[in-house]
C-alpha cells in the first residue's frame, strides 16, 4: 500500500527525473492521475509497473478520473459531454458534492448565464472555508468574481477531535457569533451588544437553499442541531434589532 505523504515541489521534480518516485506522490490521487495521464509512458518505466498501472486504472473509473475528464471537456467547451460524465461523479463527501455542482454550473454557463437561484447556491459554496468545501470553493468565487478572506487558526490535521473556530470574512455589521464552529450537537448565539436572554429567531438552510430547521431561542441558550447531517449550513438570525447570516460547519 502506498504510504501517505505530503507532496512537495522537490518530490515532483524528483518524479520527473525518476519514475519510481511516483510512490511519493501516490497518496495525492489527483496529482498522480494528472501526471500519469499526461505521460502514460511513466507508468511503464520501472520495477513497480504493476503497482502504477493498477492504481491508475482504478482511479480512471472513480471520481478522480471522471473529474479529470469533466475538467478537460469543460476546457474544450464541450458542455453536453461534460454534463454527461459529471453525472457519474459520486457525491461521497462535501468537497465532491460542491465540485459536481460547480461542474454543472460551468457547463451550463457555456450557453447561458446562471440563474439567480444558481448564483445563490454558488455564493453558499463560495462563502465556505476551503478546508471543508474543497477546491470548488475557489471555482465558485472565480465565477462570481468574489474576494473572500479565509481565517483558520493553526491546527494539527491529524487530530479532528478538537477543531478551532473557522470563519470567512464577515461584514462589520454582524456583531454576533455562533459558537462552537464547527460543532457536532449544540450551538449558541452570542452578541456582546445585546441583552442576555433576548429572544431571537433562527432559520437554518442547507447548501441547496432548503429550510431545514426553524426555531425560536434566546441569546446564549444552546440550540440542538444534532439531528442535522454533517455539512455546511447557513444560519439566519433575526429579531427587532438583529439581522445576521452565519455559516456553520457540522462535523461528526
N, C-alpha and C positions, 0 to 999 in steps of 0.2 A: 504494500500500500504506500502511496506517496505521502511523505511527511508534510504537514502544513508548515509553510514558511512564508514570511513576508517577502514580497517581490521588491528587489532593489534594482537601481539602474545598473549596478555592477553585474548582477546576475543576468540581466537581459543582454548586456554586452557580451558576457561570457557565453551565453546561449548562442549568439550569432557566430562565435568562433568555435564552439564545442557543442554539438548537438546533445551530448549526454547531460549537459547542464539543464536540459529541458526538465529534468527531475526537480530542479529547484523552483520552477515556476508552475509545476503541475497542480499545486493547490489553488492557483488562480485560474479557474476553468475558462473564463472568457479570454484571458490573455493567451493561455495555452492554445485555445481553439483558433484565435485570430492569427497567431504566428504560424501555426501548422497549416492553416488553410491558405495563407499567403504563399507558403513554400512547402508543399506537401512532401518534397524530397527529404526534408529534415526528419520525417517520420521513419525513414529507412536508412538512417545514417550511422547507426551504432548498434552496440550489443543489446540494447534494450528495445529493439524494434517492436516486439510483440506488445510490450507494455504501452509504448507510444500509440501504436496503431489501434489497439483495443480501446484505450482511453479516448482517443479522438473519435472513433466510431460510436462509442457510447454517448459522447456529448453531441454528436451530429444529429441525433434523433430526440434530444432533450431540449430544454429551454435555451441552453447556451447556443446550440447550433441553429435552432429555429429563430432565435432572436437575432443572430448574425445575418441570417437570410433576410429577415424583415428589414434590418438596417440597410442592407445592400440594395434591396428593392426600392426602399424609400429614397435612397440616394440617386437611383436611376429613374425616379419619379414614376414608378410602376405601382400606383396606388392600389388597384384592384388585387394584384398579386400579393402585395404586402399585407393587405387585409386578410387574404386567404390563409397565408401562413401564420399570421398573427393569431388566428383562431385556435391554432394548435398549441399555443403557449399555455402552460398550466399555471393557474394563479395559486401557487402554493405558499406565498408569503406576501407581505405588504409591498416590498420593492417590485416584485414581479407583477402584482396587480396594477401598480402605478405605471410600470413600463408598458404593459399591454394596453392600458387606456391611452397613454400618450402616443403610442404607435398608431392606434386607431385615429386619433385626432390628426396626427401628422399626415396620414394617408388621405383623410377627408379634406385637409387643407390644400391638397393638390388641385382640387376642383372648386372649393368654396371656403369662405371664411367661417370660423367656428361660431356656433350659435351662442346666445347669451347663457344658456344652461351649461353648455360645454365650457365656456370661459369660467363660469363659477366653479365647476369641478376642477378645472386646471388650477385655479387660484388656491383651492384647498390643497392640492399637491404641492404647488409652488411655495406655500407657506409652511410646509413640513420641514423638519430638520432632516438633512440628507442622511444623517446617521441612521434614521429609521425609514425614511422614504425612498432611499436609494438614488441612483443616477437620474431617474425620471424627474426628480425634483428640479435638477438643473435644466433639464429639457423643457419642463413646464415654464420655468422662469424665462427661458430664452424665447419661447413662443409668445409670452405675454409681455416681454421686454421689462421684466421686473428686476429690481435690485433688492436683495434681502440679505441682511447681516445675520449669520448664524452664530449662536452662542452655545458652546458646550464645554463645561469645565473638564479638566483632565481626568480621565478615568482609566481603569485597567479593563481593557476589552474582555479579558478572560473571566472577569467576575461581574456578572449581570444581576447578582442578588441585591446589590445596592447601587442604583444609578442616580447620579446627581441631577439636579433640575436642568432641564433643557429649555431653550426658547429660541424664537426668532425675534427680530427687532419688532417691537410693538409701538404704536403711536403713543406720544406722551400723555394723551388724554385718557389712556387706560391706566388708572391708578391702582386697580385691584390686581390680585393674582390668585391662581389656583395652586394649592399645594396638597400632597407632593406631586410633582410632574417629572417623570412618569409616575403612574400609580398602578395598583393592582385591584384594589377594592373600594377604598374610601377617598374622598377628596373634599377639601374645604376652600371656601372663597374668603379671602382676607382683603380688607381695604382700610388702610390707616386713616382715611379721610371720612369714614362713615362710622356711625354708632354701632357698637357690638349688638348683635341680635336684630339688626334691621332686616325686614322681610324683603326677599328678592325672588325673582322667577328665573328658572333655568330651562333652556331648551337645548337639547343635545342632538347634533346631526352627525350622520356618518359621512364617508367620503363622497357618496353619491348625492348628498344633499337631503337625504331622507331623515325626517324627525324620528328619532328612536327612543327619546325619553323627554318628559316634561315634568318638572317638579317645582314646588314652592318650598323655600327653605329660609334660613336666616344666616347672616354673615357669621362665619366662624363655626357653624354647625357642620358635622360630617354628612356627606352625601354618598350613599351607597351606589357604586357603579359596577359592582361585582357581577351583575347579570349581563353586562355588555361584553362582546367578544373583543379580544386583543386587537388593537389598531389605533388609528389616529382619529380623533373626534373634534368637532367644533362645538364649543360651549358659548351660547349666547346668554348673557346675564343682564337683567334689566329690572328697574323699578322706576319710581318717580324721578330719581336723580342719577341713576346708573344705567348706562347703555354700553356694554362692552362685549367683545368677542375674543375668545382664547382658544388655542389649540392644546389638546391634551393627548398624551400617549398612554394607552393602557397596555401593560405588559404582564405576562404570567409565565 
